[in-house]
Structures are given as C-alpha cells and as structure tokens.
C-alpha cells in the first residue's frame, strides 16, 4: 500500500474539514458504522488536528478530538503513542490503513482512501502545477455566483483589516488625532504607487500643527512642503522657486525643521502628471482648504461631495510647470481614476475605522456604500481576472480580487480559498 503522491497532510485536513468525501457506508477498520455529525474545528497549534468533533460510532455518540494521518503507522512515527495530549482521541482518520490487525491504543480508526474521489486529487494537482495568471483561471468562471459573493465580502474584510491595522498603529502613536492620521494617510496615497513612502515621510517631517497654522497662505504652504521635500536646496534661477526658498529658510529655522534628501524621490518611468512635484503641489492645494480635511470627509453626504474634496486646482505655477524652472504650455492633472484610488485605498478604510472606533454604524455603512458606488479599479490584475471570466461590478469587488490574487493565488493557497475548495468539490 502507498499514499497517492498528490495527497498532502494539508489537503487531507481540508478534505476532512469540508467533508469532501463520500459519507455513506463509512466503517471503522474493525467494522463499526461511522456517522460524521460534525468534523470539528481545525487546530493550528500543537496537539490533535481537530477539536470539538461529534462522531457516532456504532450506537454511541462521541464528542472530542480527532487526529488525521496519511498512514495509520504515522501515529507511531510522530510519537503520539507517548504523548499524553493524544490520550483522549475519539477517532483516528487515515487515508491508508497500513497496519492491518493492529490497534492504536484502542482508538477507532477510519480509512478514507476509497471514499475520496480521484478526480478531486487530479484537480488539486492541476491547481498546484498551473502556470496561469491564477491557478484556477480555467475553472473560476464555473464557480457559482453565491460562492463568489460570500468570498468577496470575506476578502474585502481581510484587505481592510490589513489597512486599518496600520492606521490603528498611527492613531495610538499620535493619541487618536484623526486629522493628523488623515494627513499622513492621504499624503502617502498621493505618492502611490512609487512615491508613497517619501510622501509619508514628508508628512511626518512636517508637523501637522505647523502645516495647519499656515493652511490659509498658499505660498507659505508650498514653501513648507517643497522645502521639507528637499526641492528647495538648489532652486536655480526660477523666480517662483527662489520665492519659496526665501520663505522656507525662515520657517526652517523657526521650527527647526529637517528636510528629506532630494534623492528620496523616484522620477524614472513616472508620467509627468504623477511627478513628485505635481503630487506635492496637488497635496498643498488639498491641505490648503478652509476646513480640516477629515472633518470634511465625515460631513460628505454622497460620493459626489466626497470626490469634490479632492478635485482641487493646484496653484497657478503648477498649471504651466511639471518641475521647477521647466515651463510647459499646459500641464495635465491626475483625473478621476487617481482620485478614486485615493478614496478606495485610504479615505474609505479610514472612514470605516472611525465608525468602528466610535461605534457608529452610520460611518461604517457609509464607507461600504461609497465603495460599492465607485467603479472597479482599472489595472493589469483586474483586467486579467476579467479575461478569466470574472467580472467586477464595483470597487468593493475589485478590492476583493486584488486581495485574492496577492494573498491566495500568488501563494498557491488554494486550500484556504473558497473558490479553490469549490472547484475541488465540483
């Protein structure tokens, strides 16, 4: 007897957990009928594989722990016979019973080899060996809509939990100053995808209370931001840059500011509208609005009002310049897609977190409602999903699909994916 090479212990655990085997005519190796009432909860720590199982063996209903092995002899190979943690096992489930005539400490043994469809193992091997964009690209479109719907909701929750974890750490750091966290988070999003880190550093080396003091003075605001970005160290002969430098020298000394190094910024393979200088100019205009940004986000009653907060014209200089001292006839600005990216990846998770922290369902529902109203993101990953037959109706769904690709498909975690498990069982 041998174990099918396609079957791993992880796959065997998932087969048991999700009952991906024929459950009729189950008998222990000694001939007693077995009925699986509840397979139990998978244990991710030391000890038996499943706890809280309910199994009827013969006429007796048992509740307790279940251990799984590919072979019966693995019980001894793993040292369970001398480990007290395994003294109360109610059922030993194996793929192959390779110890005929022998008992394992009086524990009933159930062999599943003949009850697991071979097609399931072949499908799993195909997923594991696939070199496609995602392992299940040829089968994903056949998965029922309800499976996708429930899984996408779970994926979005996972994605936002990751984002909110970082925001939560910032809140703790600055004693729950929501406006300052919004300032940091939005700054970072203005620099994405390649200048997110230096934009965040810029916001953190320019104290929010200093920026707030000068938010009604556009020239001073730009002097602070461009100065702290390291762009005013050598302004050349550009009149506007020299004017900003003059303001910045005084402010730098007054507030003992330390600027970033100019080489912290990425310019290569970046469209002019996304140059660091353009993003800083746009961010200066955003932070120069009369009301504080996060307060305005909380007050937005609909998506249009929320969008309008970020459709702000930069100062006149940046309508004819992409960089200092290099005039052009007219600059192009980031459009709706860029604004939507900021809302999707930063503003709405922050709004949802605020609702959760304040125990306000209104703000949580508002964040999800806005996300459902936004169109799906337009990038290579979402396009590839569409080519595989998986269409996205809104940004909520596209966020879920990005999470699926990054944390499940790329890591070949098909056994932890609702779609992967459905494909195995179809």
ChimeraX attribute file (.defattr): number of C-alpha atoms within 10 A of each C-alpha:
attribute: neighborCount
match mode: 1-to-1
recipient: residues
	/A:1	7
	/A:2	10
	/A:3	13
	/A:4	13
	/A:5	8
	/A:6	15
	/A:7	16
	/A:8	14
	/A:9	12
	/A:10	10
	/A:11	16
	/A:12	19
	/A:13	20
	/A:14	16
	/A:15	18
	/A:16	19
	/A:17	15
	/A:18	12
	/A:19	15
	/A:20	19
	/A:21	16
	/A:22	12
	/A:23	14
	/A:24	11
	/A:25	9
	/A:26	18
	/A:27	19
	/A:28	18
	/A:29	17
	/A:30	12
	/A:31	12
	/A:32	15
	/A:33	16
	/A:34	22
	/A:35	16
	/A:36	17
	/A:37	13
	/A:38	14
	/A:39	19
	/A:40	20
	/A:41	14
	/A:42	18
	/A:43	12
	/A:44	9
	/A:45	7
	/A:46	7
	/A:47	15
	/A:48	20
	/A:49	17
	/A:50	21
	/A:51	18
	/A:52	15
	/A:53	19
	/A:54	20
	/A:55	22
	/A:56	17
	/A:57	19
	/A:58	13
	/A:59	9
	/A:60	9
	/A:61	13
	/A:62	15
	/A:63	18
	/A:64	16
	/A:65	27
	/A:66	25
	/A:67	20
	/A:68	22
	/A:69	21
	/A:70	24
	/A:71	19
	/A:72	24
	/A:73	16
	/A:74	14
	/A:75	19
	/A:76	11
	/A:77	10
	/A:78	11
	/A:79	10
	/A:80	18
	/A:81	14
	/A:82	11
	/A:83	10
	/A:84	9
	/A:85	13
	/A:86	19
	/A:87	15
	/A:88	12
	/A:89	19
	/A:90	22
	/A:91	24
	/A:92	20
	/A:93	24
	/A:94	22
	/A:95	23
	/A:96	20
	/A:97	22
	/A:98	17
	/A:99	12
	/A:100	9
	/A:101	8
	/A:102	12
	/A:103	13
	/A:104	15
	/A:105	11
	/A:106	11
	/A:107	16
	/A:108	20
	/A:109	23
	/A:110	24
	/A:111	21
	/A:112	21
	/A:113	16
	/A:114	11
	/A:115	15
	/A:116	18
	/A:117	14
	/A:118	12
	/A:119	12
	/A:120	20
	/A:121	18
	/A:122	14
	/A:123	18
	/A:124	22
	/A:125	14
	/A:126	14
	/A:127	25
	/A:128	15
	/A:129	11
	/A:130	15
	/A:131	11
	/A:132	10
	/A:133	15
	/A:134	20
	/A:135	22
	/A:136	22
	/A:137	18
	/A:138	14
	/A:139	14
	/A:140	19
	/A:141	17
	/A:142	13
	/A:143	16
	/A:144	12
	/A:145	10
	/A:146	9
	/A:147	12
	/A:148	18
	/A:149	11
	/A:150	11
	/A:151	18
	/A:152	21
	/A:153	15
	/A:154	13
	/A:155	21
	/A:156	20
	/A:157	15
	/A:158	16
	/A:159	20
	/A:160	20
	/A:161	15
	/A:162	12
	/A:163	16
	/A:164	19
	/A:165	12
	/A:166	11
	/A:167	21
	/A:168	17
	/A:169	13
	/A:170	19
	/A:171	17
	/A:172	11
	/A:173	11
	/A:174	11
	/A:175	11
	/A:176	13
	/A:177	12
	/A:178	18
	/A:179	15
	/A:180	23
	/A:181	25
	/A:182	23
	/A:183	20
	/A:184	20
	/A:185	23
	/A:186	25
	/A:187	29
	/A:188	22
	/A:189	23
	/A:190	25
	/A:191	24
	/A:192	18
	/A:193	11
	/A:194	18
	/A:195	22
	/A:196	20
	/A:197	16
	/A:198	23
	/A:199	28
	/A:200	19
	/A:201	18
	/A:202	24
	/A:203	22
	/A:204	16
	/A:205	16
	/A:206	19
	/A:207	14
	/A:208	15
	/A:209	10
	/A:210	13
	/A:211	20
	/A:212	14
	/A:213	10
	/A:214	16
	/A:215	22
	/A:216	15
	/A:217	12
	/A:218	17
	/A:219	16
	/A:220	21
	/A:221	26
	/A:222	27
	/A:223	26
	/A:224	27
	/A:225	26
	/A:226	25
	/A:227	26
	/A:228	25
	/A:229	28
	/A:230	18
	/A:231	23
	/A:232	24
	/A:233	17
	/A:234	10
	/A:235	16
	/A:236	11
	/A:237	10
	/A:238	11
	/A:239	12
	/A:240	14
	/A:241	24
	/A:242	18
	/A:243	15
	/A:244	21
	/A:245	24
	/A:246	14
	/A:247	18
	/A:248	23
	/A:249	16
	/A:250	11
	/A:251	17
	/A:252	17
	/A:253	10
	/A:254	9
	/A:255	11
	/A:256	9
	/A:257	17
	/A:258	14
	/A:259	21
	/A:260	18
	/A:261	13
	/A:262	14
	/A:263	11
	/A:264	14
	/A:265	21
	/A:266	15
	/A:267	15
	/A:268	8
	/A:269	8
	/A:270	13
	/A:271	8
	/A:272	18
	/A:273	15
	/A:274	22
	/A:275	21
	/A:276	27
	/A:277	22
	/A:278	24
	/A:279	24
	/A:280	22
	/A:281	21
	/A:282	23
	/A:283	23
	/A:284	26
	/A:285	20
	/A:286	21
	/A:287	23
	/A:288	21
	/A:289	15
	/A:290	10
	/A:291	11
	/A:292	17
	/A:293	21
	/A:294	18
	/A:295	12
	/A:296	15
	/A:297	18
	/A:298	14
	/A:299	11
	/A:300	16
	/A:301	12
	/A:302	12
	/A:303	16
	/A:304	10
	/A:305	13
	/A:306	19
	/A:307	17
	/A:308	11
	/A:309	15
	/A:310	20
	/A:311	16
	/A:312	16
	/A:313	13
	/A:314	19
	/A:315	15
	/A:316	8
	/A:317	14
	/A:318	21
	/A:319	17
	/A:320	15
	/A:321	19
	/A:322	24
	/A:323	17
	/A:324	19
	/A:325	14
	/A:326	9
	/A:327	14
	/A:328	12
	/A:329	7
	/A:330	11
	/A:331	14
	/A:332	14
	/A:333	19
	/A:334	14
	/A:335	10
	/A:336	12
	/A:337	13
	/A:338	16
	/A:339	18
	/A:340	20
	/A:341	19
	/A:342	22
	/A:343	24
	/A:344	21
	/A:345	17
	/A:346	22
	/A:347	21
	/A:348	22
	/A:349	23
	/A:350	28
	/A:351	23
	/A:352	22
	/A:353	23
	/A:354	20
	/A:355	19
	/A:356	14
	/A:357	11
	/A:358	11
	/A:359	11
	/A:360	13
	/A:361	13
	/A:362	11
	/A:363	20
	/A:364	21
	/A:365	14
	/A:366	20
	/A:367	23
	/A:368	16
	/A:369	15
	/A:370	19
	/A:371	22
	/A:372	15
	/A:373	14
	/A:374	17
	/A:375	16
	/A:376	22
	/A:377	22
	/A:378	12
	/A:379	10
	/A:380	9
	/A:381	16
	/A:382	21
	/A:383	15
	/A:384	15
	/A:385	21
	/A:386	13
	/A:387	11
	/A:388	17
	/A:389	15
	/A:390	18
	/A:391	17
	/A:392	19
	/A:393	14
	/A:394	15
	/A:395	22
	/A:396	24
	/A:397	24
	/A:398	23
	/A:399	24
	/A:400	21
	/A:401	22
	/A:402	20
	/A:403	19
	/A:404	22
	/A:405	17
	/A:406	12
	/A:407	15
	/A:408	18
	/A:409	19
	/A:410	13
	/A:411	10
	/A:412	19
	/A:413	15
	/A:414	23
	/A:415	19
	/A:416	13
	/A:417	17
	/A:418	17
	/A:419	21
	/A:420	23
	/A:421	18
	/A:422	19
	/A:423	20
	/A:424	20
	/A:425	16
	/A:426	11
